[in-house]
Amino acid sequence: MKNMGLRGLCLVEPPSGLGDREARALAYGAWDVLEGARVAPGLSDAVAGSVAVVGTTGRAVAGAWSPRRLGEEAARLAGRGTLSLVFGPEASGLTGEEMRLCHALVHAPTHPDHPSLNLAQAVLLMAYEVRLGALDRPGDAGGKPEGEQAASAGDVEQAVGELRAALLEVGYLDPKNPDRVLTELRRLIARAGPTPREVVLLRGLARQVAWAGRVARGGAGAG
Protein backbone atom coordinates (compact mmCIF):
# COMPACT_ATOMS: atom_id res chain seq x y z
CA MET A 1 0.00 0.00 0.00
CA LYS A 2 2.61 2.53 1.03
CA ASN A 3 4.70 1.80 -2.07
CA MET A 4 1.78 3.12 -4.11
CA GLY A 5 0.85 6.01 -1.84
CA LEU A 6 -2.14 4.38 -0.14
CA ARG A 7 -2.40 4.69 3.65
CA GLY A 8 -6.06 4.24 4.62
CA LEU A 9 -6.25 0.65 5.85
CA CYS A 10 -9.34 -0.85 7.50
CA LEU A 11 -9.33 -4.44 8.75
CA VAL A 12 -12.51 -6.47 9.24
CA GLU A 13 -12.28 -8.88 12.16
CA PRO A 14 -8.48 -9.07 11.93
CA PRO A 15 -6.47 -11.83 13.59
CA SER A 16 -4.67 -11.07 16.81
CA GLY A 17 -0.96 -10.35 16.84
CA LEU A 18 -0.75 -7.53 14.29
CA GLY A 19 1.44 -5.64 16.74
CA ASP A 20 3.82 -8.57 17.20
CA ARG A 21 7.42 -8.46 16.02
CA GLU A 22 6.79 -10.75 13.03
CA ALA A 23 3.93 -8.62 11.71
CA ARG A 24 5.96 -5.44 12.14
CA ALA A 25 8.88 -7.03 10.33
CA LEU A 26 6.63 -7.76 7.34
CA ALA A 27 5.47 -4.13 7.40
CA TYR A 28 9.01 -2.74 7.57
CA GLY A 29 8.99 0.96 6.75
CA ALA A 30 5.18 1.08 6.70
CA TRP A 31 4.50 0.84 10.42
CA ASP A 32 2.43 4.02 10.23
CA VAL A 33 -0.03 2.22 7.91
CA LEU A 34 -0.25 -0.76 10.25
CA GLU A 35 -0.56 1.33 13.40
CA GLY A 36 -3.11 3.65 11.82
CA ALA A 37 -5.38 0.84 10.61
CA ARG A 38 -9.04 1.01 11.63
CA VAL A 39 -10.81 -2.14 12.78
CA ALA A 40 -14.44 -2.83 11.82
CA PRO A 41 -16.83 -5.63 12.81
CA GLY A 42 -18.10 -6.10 9.26
CA LEU A 43 -17.72 -4.88 5.69
CA SER A 44 -20.76 -2.58 5.85
CA ASP A 45 -19.22 -0.74 8.78
CA ALA A 46 -15.80 -0.62 7.14
CA VAL A 47 -17.03 1.07 3.94
CA ALA A 48 -19.92 3.14 5.33
CA GLY A 49 -18.08 6.44 4.81
CA SER A 50 -16.93 5.70 1.25
CA VAL A 51 -18.72 6.88 -1.87
CA ALA A 52 -17.66 3.86 -3.96
CA VAL A 53 -16.87 0.26 -3.02
CA VAL A 54 -14.91 -2.01 -5.39
CA GLY A 55 -14.41 -5.67 -4.51
CA THR A 56 -11.73 -7.99 -5.82
CA THR A 57 -12.33 -11.57 -6.91
CA GLY A 58 -10.16 -14.43 -8.11
CA ARG A 59 -13.04 -15.72 -10.22
CA ALA A 60 -13.83 -14.52 -13.74
CA VAL A 61 -17.20 -13.00 -12.81
CA ALA A 62 -19.33 -11.64 -15.65
CA GLY A 63 -18.98 -7.87 -15.84
CA ALA A 64 -15.89 -7.71 -13.61
CA TRP A 65 -13.39 -5.00 -14.49
CA SER A 66 -9.72 -5.51 -15.21
CA PRO A 67 -7.22 -3.82 -12.86
CA ARG A 68 -6.43 -1.40 -15.70
CA ARG A 69 -10.05 -0.31 -15.90
CA LEU A 70 -10.09 0.14 -12.13
CA GLY A 71 -7.23 2.62 -12.50
CA GLU A 72 -9.07 4.45 -15.25
CA GLU A 73 -12.37 4.63 -13.34
CA ALA A 74 -11.16 5.22 -9.77
CA ALA A 75 -11.12 9.03 -9.85
CA ARG A 76 -14.54 9.23 -11.49
CA LEU A 77 -16.03 6.85 -8.93
CA ALA A 78 -14.52 8.55 -5.90
CA GLY A 79 -14.96 12.17 -7.00
CA ARG A 80 -14.08 14.21 -3.90
CA GLY A 81 -14.87 11.28 -1.61
CA THR A 82 -13.25 7.96 -0.76
CA LEU A 83 -13.10 4.78 -2.81
CA SER A 84 -12.76 1.54 -0.84
CA LEU A 85 -10.93 -1.33 -2.49
CA VAL A 86 -11.95 -4.57 -0.77
CA PHE A 87 -9.91 -7.77 -0.50
CA GLY A 88 -11.06 -11.03 1.06
CA PRO A 89 -8.99 -13.54 3.05
CA GLU A 90 -6.24 -15.11 1.00
CA ALA A 91 -7.63 -18.64 1.39
CA SER A 92 -11.25 -17.94 0.50
CA GLY A 93 -11.71 -14.46 -0.94
CA LEU A 94 -14.84 -12.38 -0.43
CA THR A 95 -18.10 -14.11 0.41
CA GLY A 96 -21.10 -13.80 -1.89
CA GLU A 97 -22.77 -11.45 0.58
CA GLU A 98 -19.68 -9.22 0.70
CA MET A 99 -19.44 -9.10 -3.10
CA ARG A 100 -23.10 -8.04 -3.30
CA LEU A 101 -22.24 -4.99 -1.17
CA CYS A 102 -19.67 -3.88 -3.75
CA HIS A 103 -20.57 -1.40 -6.48
CA ALA A 104 -18.14 -3.02 -8.91
CA LEU A 105 -15.86 -6.06 -9.00
CA VAL A 106 -12.29 -6.37 -10.30
CA HIS A 107 -10.62 -9.55 -11.54
CA ALA A 108 -6.99 -9.87 -12.65
CA PRO A 109 -6.89 -11.96 -15.86
CA THR A 110 -4.02 -14.22 -14.78
CA HIS A 111 -2.83 -17.18 -16.84
CA PRO A 112 -4.98 -20.31 -16.35
CA ASP A 113 -1.89 -22.47 -15.73
CA HIS A 114 -1.28 -20.60 -12.47
CA PRO A 115 -4.16 -18.18 -11.80
CA SER A 116 -3.89 -17.56 -8.07
CA LEU A 117 -2.31 -14.48 -6.51
CA ASN A 118 -1.45 -14.16 -2.86
CA LEU A 119 -2.99 -11.24 -1.00
CA ALA A 120 0.11 -9.05 -1.09
CA GLN A 121 0.45 -9.52 -4.86
CA ALA A 122 -3.21 -8.68 -5.42
CA VAL A 123 -3.00 -5.54 -3.27
CA LEU A 124 0.15 -4.35 -5.05
CA LEU A 125 -1.34 -4.98 -8.50
CA MET A 126 -4.57 -3.08 -7.77
CA ALA A 127 -2.79 -0.26 -5.94
CA TYR A 128 -0.34 0.13 -8.83
CA GLU A 129 -3.13 0.55 -11.35
CA VAL A 130 -4.91 3.08 -9.14
CA ARG A 131 -1.68 5.06 -8.78
CA LEU A 132 -0.94 4.86 -12.50
CA GLY A 133 -4.41 6.18 -13.25
CA ALA A 134 -3.91 9.06 -10.81
CA LEU A 135 -0.53 9.96 -12.33
CA ASP A 136 -2.15 10.08 -15.77
CA ARG A 137 -4.61 12.71 -14.50
CA PRO A 138 -2.55 15.27 -12.55
CA GLY A 139 -4.80 17.77 -10.81
CA ASP A 140 -7.98 16.10 -12.11
CA ALA A 141 -10.20 14.94 -9.28
CA GLY A 142 -12.79 13.51 -11.66
CA GLY A 143 -16.23 12.63 -10.36
CA LYS A 144 -18.99 15.13 -9.70
CA PRO A 145 -18.59 18.89 -10.16
CA GLU A 146 -17.78 21.09 -7.19
CA GLY A 147 -20.70 21.29 -4.76
CA GLU A 148 -22.17 17.91 -5.68
CA GLN A 149 -20.56 15.57 -3.18
CA ALA A 150 -21.68 11.99 -3.71
CA ALA A 151 -23.56 10.21 -0.94
CA SER A 152 -21.64 7.73 1.19
CA ALA A 153 -21.92 3.98 0.72
CA GLY A 154 -23.59 3.79 4.13
CA ASP A 155 -26.34 6.21 3.06
CA VAL A 156 -26.79 4.40 -0.25
CA GLU A 157 -27.04 1.09 1.58
CA GLN A 158 -29.82 2.51 3.77
CA ALA A 159 -31.72 3.45 0.63
CA VAL A 160 -31.10 0.01 -0.88
CA GLY A 161 -32.42 -1.61 2.30
CA GLU A 162 -35.62 0.44 2.13
CA LEU A 163 -35.96 -0.32 -1.59
CA ARG A 164 -35.61 -4.01 -0.78
CA ALA A 165 -38.48 -3.85 1.71
CA ALA A 166 -40.65 -1.82 -0.69
CA LEU A 167 -40.04 -4.03 -3.70
CA LEU A 168 -40.77 -7.13 -1.66
CA GLU A 169 -43.99 -5.44 -0.51
CA VAL A 170 -45.20 -4.95 -4.10
CA GLY A 171 -43.99 -8.35 -5.30
CA TYR A 172 -41.21 -7.10 -7.57
CA LEU A 173 -38.47 -9.12 -5.86
CA ASP A 174 -38.50 -12.88 -5.42
CA PRO A 175 -38.81 -13.44 -1.66
CA LYS A 176 -36.72 -16.60 -1.99
CA ASN A 177 -33.83 -14.80 -3.69
CA PRO A 178 -34.24 -11.01 -3.51
CA ASP A 179 -30.50 -10.31 -3.70
CA ARG A 180 -30.22 -11.49 -7.31
CA VAL A 181 -32.01 -8.39 -8.62
CA LEU A 182 -31.16 -6.18 -5.66
CA THR A 183 -27.42 -6.48 -6.38
CA GLU A 184 -28.00 -5.13 -9.89
CA LEU A 185 -30.10 -2.26 -8.52
CA ARG A 186 -27.40 -1.43 -5.95
CA ARG A 187 -24.77 -1.19 -8.70
CA LEU A 188 -27.07 0.85 -10.92
CA ILE A 189 -27.56 3.37 -8.11
CA ALA A 190 -23.83 3.40 -7.37
CA ARG A 191 -22.99 4.11 -11.03
CA ALA A 192 -25.27 7.15 -10.87
CA GLY A 193 -23.25 8.54 -7.94
CA PRO A 194 -26.27 10.05 -6.17
CA THR A 195 -25.90 13.07 -3.91
CA PRO A 196 -27.15 12.93 -0.29
CA ARG A 197 -30.29 14.82 -1.38
CA GLU A 198 -30.94 12.30 -4.15
CA VAL A 199 -30.59 9.44 -1.67
CA VAL A 200 -33.19 11.14 0.55
CA LEU A 201 -35.53 11.30 -2.47
CA LEU A 202 -34.87 7.62 -3.21
CA ARG A 203 -35.66 6.64 0.37
CA GLY A 204 -38.88 8.66 0.25
CA LEU A 205 -39.83 6.91 -2.98
CA ALA A 206 -39.15 3.51 -1.39
CA ARG A 207 -41.36 4.34 1.60
CA GLN A 208 -44.17 5.49 -0.68
CA VAL A 209 -43.93 2.32 -2.77
CA ALA A 210 -44.08 0.23 0.41
CA TRP A 211 -47.15 2.19 1.57
CA ALA A 212 -48.85 1.69 -1.80
CA GLY A 213 -48.16 -2.03 -1.58
CA ARG A 214 -49.80 -2.23 1.82
CA VAL A 215 -52.80 -0.25 0.56
CA ALA A 216 -53.20 -2.58 -2.43
CA ARG A 217 -53.24 -5.56 -0.10
CA GLY A 218 -55.47 -3.85 2.46
CA GLY A 219 -52.72 -4.16 5.06
CA ALA A 220 -51.64 -2.03 8.01
CA GLY A 221 -51.28 1.63 7.26
CA ALA A 222 -53.71 1.51 4.33
CA GLY A 223 -55.95 4.04 6.06
C-alpha positions in Angstrom: 0.0 0.0 0.0 2.6 2.5 1.0 4.7 1.8 -2.1 1.8 3.1 -4.1 0.9 6.0 -1.8 -2.1 4.4 -0.1 -2.4 4.7 3.6 -6.1 4.2 4.6 -6.2 0.6 5.9 -9.3 -0.9 7.5 -9.3 -4.4 8.8 -12.5 -6.5 9.2 -12.3 -8.9 12.2 -8.5 -9.1 11.9 -6.5 -11.8 13.6 -4.7 -11.1 16.8 -1.0 -10.3 16.8 -0.7 -7.5 14.3 1.4 -5.6 16.7 3.8 -8.6 17.2 7.4 -8.5 16.0 6.8 -10.8 13.0 3.9 -8.6 11.7 6.0 -5.4 12.1 8.9 -7.0 10.3 6.6 -7.8 7.3 5.5 -4.1 7.4 9.0 -2.7 7.6 9.0 1.0 6.7 5.2 1.1 6.7 4.5 0.8 10.4 2.4 4.0 10.2 0.0 2.2 7.9 -0.3 -0.8 10.2 -0.6 1.3 13.4 -3.1 3.7 11.8 -5.4 0.8 10.6 -9.0 1.0 11.6 -10.8 -2.1 12.8 -14.4 -2.8 11.8 -16.8 -5.6 12.8 -18.1 -6.1 9.3 -17.7 -4.9 5.7 -20.8 -2.6 5.9 -19.2 -0.7 8.8 -15.8 -0.6 7.1 -17.0 1.1 3.9 -19.9 3.1 5.3 -18.1 6.4 4.8 -16.9 5.7 1.3 -18.7 6.9 -1.9 -17.7 3.9 -4.0 -16.9 0.3 -3.0 -14.9 -2.0 -5.4 -14.4 -5.7 -4.5 -11.7 -8.0 -5.8 -12.3 -11.6 -6.9 -10.2 -14.4 -8.1 -13.0 -15.7 -10.2 -13.8 -14.5 -13.7 -17.2 -13.0 -12.8 -19.3 -11.6 -15.6 -19.0 -7.9 -15.8 -15.9 -7.7 -13.6 -13.4 -5.0 -14.5 -9.7 -5.5 -15.2 -7.2 -3.8 -12.9 -6.4 -1.4 -15.7 -10.1 -0.3 -15.9 -10.1 0.1 -12.1 -7.2 2.6 -12.5 -9.1 4.5 -15.2 -12.4 4.6 -13.3 -11.2 5.2 -9.8 -11.1 9.0 -9.8 -14.5 9.2 -11.5 -16.0 6.9 -8.9 -14.5 8.6 -5.9 -15.0 12.2 -7.0 -14.1 14.2 -3.9 -14.9 11.3 -1.6 -13.3 8.0 -0.8 -13.1 4.8 -2.8 -12.8 1.5 -0.8 -10.9 -1.3 -2.5 -11.9 -4.6 -0.8 -9.9 -7.8 -0.5 -11.1 -11.0 1.1 -9.0 -13.5 3.0 -6.2 -15.1 1.0 -7.6 -18.6 1.4 -11.3 -17.9 0.5 -11.7 -14.5 -0.9 -14.8 -12.4 -0.4 -18.1 -14.1 0.4 -21.1 -13.8 -1.9 -22.8 -11.4 0.6 -19.7 -9.2 0.7 -19.4 -9.1 -3.1 -23.1 -8.0 -3.3 -22.2 -5.0 -1.2 -19.7 -3.9 -3.7 -20.6 -1.4 -6.5 -18.1 -3.0 -8.9 -15.9 -6.1 -9.0 -12.3 -6.4 -10.3 -10.6 -9.5 -11.5 -7.0 -9.9 -12.6 -6.9 -12.0 -15.9 -4.0 -14.2 -14.8 -2.8 -17.2 -16.8 -5.0 -20.3 -16.4 -1.9 -22.5 -15.7 -1.3 -20.6 -12.5 -4.2 -18.2 -11.8 -3.9 -17.6 -8.1 -2.3 -14.5 -6.5 -1.5 -14.2 -2.9 -3.0 -11.2 -1.0 0.1 -9.0 -1.1 0.5 -9.5 -4.9 -3.2 -8.7 -5.4 -3.0 -5.5 -3.3 0.1 -4.4 -5.0 -1.3 -5.0 -8.5 -4.6 -3.1 -7.8 -2.8 -0.3 -5.9 -0.3 0.1 -8.8 -3.1 0.5 -11.4 -4.9 3.1 -9.1 -1.7 5.1 -8.8 -0.9 4.9 -12.5 -4.4 6.2 -13.3 -3.9 9.1 -10.8 -0.5 10.0 -12.3 -2.2 10.1 -15.8 -4.6 12.7 -14.5 -2.5 15.3 -12.6 -4.8 17.8 -10.8 -8.0 16.1 -12.1 -10.2 14.9 -9.3 -12.8 13.5 -11.7 -16.2 12.6 -10.4 -19.0 15.1 -9.7 -18.6 18.9 -10.2 -17.8 21.1 -7.2 -20.7 21.3 -4.8 -22.2 17.9 -5.7 -20.6 15.6 -3.2 -21.7 12.0 -3.7 -23.6 10.2 -0.9 -21.6 7.7 1.2 -21.9 4.0 0.7 -23.6 3.8 4.1 -26.3 6.2 3.1 -26.8 4.4 -0.3 -27.0 1.1 1.6 -29.8 2.5 3.8 -31.7 3.4 0.6 -31.1 0.0 -0.9 -32.4 -1.6 2.3 -35.6 0.4 2.1 -36.0 -0.3 -1.6 -35.6 -4.0 -0.8 -38.5 -3.8 1.7 -40.6 -1.8 -0.7 -40.0 -4.0 -3.7 -40.8 -7.1 -1.7 -44.0 -5.4 -0.5 -45.2 -5.0 -4.1 -44.0 -8.4 -5.3 -41.2 -7.1 -7.6 -38.5 -9.1 -5.9 -38.5 -12.9 -5.4 -38.8 -13.4 -1.7 -36.7 -16.6 -2.0 -33.8 -14.8 -3.7 -34.2 -11.0 -3.5 -30.5 -10.3 -3.7 -30.2 -11.5 -7.3 -32.0 -8.4 -8.6 -31.2 -6.2 -5.7 -27.4 -6.5 -6.4 -28.0 -5.1 -9.9 -30.1 -2.3 -8.5 -27.4 -1.4 -6.0 -24.8 -1.2 -8.7 -27.1 0.8 -10.9 -27.6 3.4 -8.1 -23.8 3.4 -7.4 -23.0 4.1 -11.0 -25.3 7.1 -10.9 -23.2 8.5 -7.9 -26.3 10.1 -6.2 -25.9 13.1 -3.9 -27.1 12.9 -0.3 -30.3 14.8 -1.4 -30.9 12.3 -4.2 -30.6 9.4 -1.7 -33.2 11.1 0.6 -35.5 11.3 -2.5 -34.9 7.6 -3.2 -35.7 6.6 0.4 -38.9 8.7 0.2 -39.8 6.9 -3.0 -39.2 3.5 -1.4 -41.4 4.3 1.6 -44.2 5.5 -0.7 -43.9 2.3 -2.8 -44.1 0.2 0.4 -47.2 2.2 1.6 -48.8 1.7 -1.8 -48.2 -2.0 -1.6 -49.8 -2.2 1.8 -52.8 -0.2 0.6 -53.2 -2.6 -2.4 -53.2 -5.6 -0.1 -55.5 -3.8 2.5 -52.7 -4.2 5.1 -51.6 -2.0 8.0 -51.3 1.6 7.3 -53.7 1.5 4.3 -56.0 4.0 6.1 
